[in-house]
Amino acid sequence: MSDGRAWEGNVKARLYERVRERGYASLTAFAEARPAIPLYLLAEELGKDDVAAVQVLSGLLAEAERRKQVTRFVRDVFARLWSECVPDGWPAVMDDDARFAVAEALGTWTAYTPTTHKERVKRTGDALLATPPPPGWLPRGPDDELLLTLLPDEEV
């Protein structure tokens, strides 16, 4: 979004107008209908020229906070980042390229995580690295069995 149009006008109003135009009552409902789709693709679908991925992320977090489902949001963001950074799932061989992709996904996930959940996310990332999931593991949403085990619904 190099031209800056995503930041013009009432960003929230535009975002929610686009969601309603597509038949959804909330940004969360829109995103849940597209599990594990990267945030930037959600933003492009809502407005290629005037919606940014960070606006979608912020809106999803605000809704999760209101619903007291921030942990679910955090798992959802993981699934979206994983499908973007490691689209073939957990690597069978951890070569340099695979290490970079995993580090990128985990690092970005930590950066996108609210402060209240950062320590839990870091522990989850450490657990994945210490005991890797099976090759090809690719969570398809926040209810993935392994993600739920590593990061259960406990609001902090």
C-alpha positions as CSV (number, residue, x, y, z in Angstrom):
1,M,0.0,0.0,0.0
2,S,2.6,2.5,-1.0
3,D,0.2,5.3,-2.1
4,G,-1.2,5.7,1.5
5,R,-4.9,5.5,0.5
6,A,-5.5,2.9,3.2
7,W,-5.0,5.6,5.8
8,E,-7.3,8.2,4.3
9,G,-10.7,8.9,5.7
10,N,-12.4,6.8,8.3
11,V,-10.5,3.5,8.2
12,K,-12.7,1.6,10.6
13,A,-15.9,2.7,8.9
14,R,-14.5,1.6,5.5
15,L,-13.4,-1.7,6.8
16,Y,-16.7,-2.6,8.4
17,E,-18.6,-1.3,5.4
18,R,-16.7,-3.7,3.1
19,V,-17.4,-6.5,5.5
20,R,-21.1,-5.8,5.6
21,E,-21.2,-5.5,1.8
22,R,-19.9,-9.1,1.7
23,G,-22.7,-10.2,4.0
24,Y,-20.9,-10.5,7.3
25,A,-21.9,-8.9,10.6
26,S,-18.3,-8.7,11.8
27,L,-14.7,-8.8,10.6
28,T,-14.2,-12.0,12.6
29,A,-17.1,-13.7,10.7
30,F,-15.5,-12.6,7.4
31,A,-12.1,-13.9,8.4
32,E,-13.5,-17.2,9.9
33,A,-15.1,-17.9,6.5
34,R,-11.6,-17.8,5.1
35,P,-9.5,-19.9,7.6
36,A,-5.7,-19.8,7.4
37,I,-5.8,-17.2,4.6
38,P,-3.0,-14.7,5.1
39,L,-4.0,-11.3,6.5
40,Y,-2.7,-9.4,3.4
41,L,-5.1,-11.5,1.2
42,L,-8.0,-10.7,3.5
43,A,-7.1,-7.0,3.2
44,E,-6.9,-7.3,-0.6
45,E,-10.3,-8.9,-0.8
46,L,-11.7,-6.0,1.3
47,G,-10.0,-3.3,-0.8
48,K,-6.9,-3.9,-2.7
49,D,-6.1,-0.2,-2.9
50,D,-7.4,1.1,0.4
51,V,-7.3,-1.6,3.1
52,A,-4.1,-2.7,4.7
53,A,-3.4,-6.0,6.4
54,V,-2.5,-4.3,9.7
55,Q,-6.0,-2.7,9.7
56,V,-7.5,-6.2,9.4
57,L,-5.2,-7.4,12.2
58,S,-6.2,-4.5,14.4
59,G,-9.9,-5.0,13.8
60,L,-9.7,-8.7,14.5
61,L,-7.9,-8.0,17.7
62,A,-10.4,-5.4,18.8
63,E,-13.3,-7.8,18.2
64,A,-11.5,-10.6,20.0
65,E,-10.9,-8.4,23.0
66,R,-14.6,-7.5,23.2
67,R,-15.5,-11.2,23.0
68,K,-12.8,-12.2,25.4
69,Q,-11.3,-14.5,22.8
70,V,-7.8,-13.1,22.5
71,T,-6.1,-16.5,22.7
72,R,-8.3,-17.8,19.9
73,F,-7.3,-14.7,17.9
74,V,-3.6,-15.5,18.6
75,R,-4.0,-19.0,17.3
76,D,-5.9,-17.7,14.3
77,V,-3.0,-15.3,13.4
78,F,-0.6,-18.2,13.8
79,A,-2.5,-20.3,11.2
80,R,-2.6,-17.3,8.8
81,L,1.1,-16.6,9.1
82,W,2.0,-20.3,8.9
83,S,0.1,-20.7,5.7
84,E,1.9,-17.6,4.3
85,C,5.4,-18.3,5.5
86,V,5.5,-22.2,5.6
87,P,2.8,-23.1,3.0
88,D,3.9,-26.7,2.7
89,G,3.6,-27.3,6.4
90,W,6.3,-28.2,8.9
91,P,9.5,-29.0,7.0
92,A,10.6,-32.6,6.8
93,V,14.2,-31.4,6.7
94,M,15.3,-28.3,8.6
95,D,17.7,-26.8,6.1
96,D,18.6,-23.1,6.0
97,D,15.5,-22.2,3.9
98,A,13.2,-24.1,6.2
99,R,14.8,-22.6,9.3
100,F,14.3,-19.1,7.8
101,A,10.6,-19.8,7.0
102,V,9.9,-21.2,10.4
103,A,11.8,-18.3,12.1
104,E,9.9,-15.8,10.0
105,A,6.5,-17.3,10.9
106,L,7.3,-17.5,14.6
107,G,9.0,-14.1,14.8
108,T,6.1,-12.3,13.0
109,W,3.6,-14.2,15.1
110,T,5.3,-12.9,18.3
111,A,5.4,-9.4,16.8
112,Y,1.7,-9.5,16.0
113,T,0.7,-10.9,19.4
114,P,-0.7,-8.6,22.1
115,T,1.5,-8.0,25.1
116,T,-0.8,-10.0,27.3
117,H,0.0,-13.2,25.3
118,K,3.6,-12.7,24.3
119,E,5.1,-15.0,26.9
120,R,2.7,-17.8,26.1
121,V,3.4,-17.4,22.4
122,K,7.2,-17.5,23.0
123,R,6.7,-20.7,25.0
124,T,4.6,-22.2,22.3
125,G,7.2,-21.4,19.7
126,D,9.9,-22.9,21.9
127,A,7.8,-26.0,22.3
128,L,7.3,-26.4,18.5
129,L,11.1,-26.1,18.0
130,A,11.9,-28.5,20.8
131,T,9.4,-31.1,19.8
132,P,8.6,-30.5,16.1
133,P,5.2,-31.6,14.8
134,P,5.0,-34.2,12.0
135,P,6.4,-33.1,8.6
136,G,3.6,-31.3,6.7
137,W,1.7,-30.1,9.8
138,L,-0.2,-27.1,8.6
139,P,-2.9,-25.7,11.0
140,R,-6.0,-24.7,9.1
141,G,-7.4,-22.4,11.8
142,P,-7.5,-21.6,15.5
143,D,-9.1,-24.9,16.4
144,D,-6.1,-27.0,15.2
145,E,-5.6,-29.8,17.8
146,L,-1.9,-29.2,18.3
147,L,-2.4,-25.4,18.6
148,L,-5.2,-25.9,21.1
149,T,-2.9,-28.2,23.1
150,L,0.0,-25.7,23.1
151,L,-2.1,-22.6,23.5
152,P,-5.4,-23.5,25.2
153,D,-8.2,-21.0,25.7
154,E,-7.1,-19.3,28.9
155,E,-7.6,-15.6,28.9
156,V,-4.8,-13.6,30.4
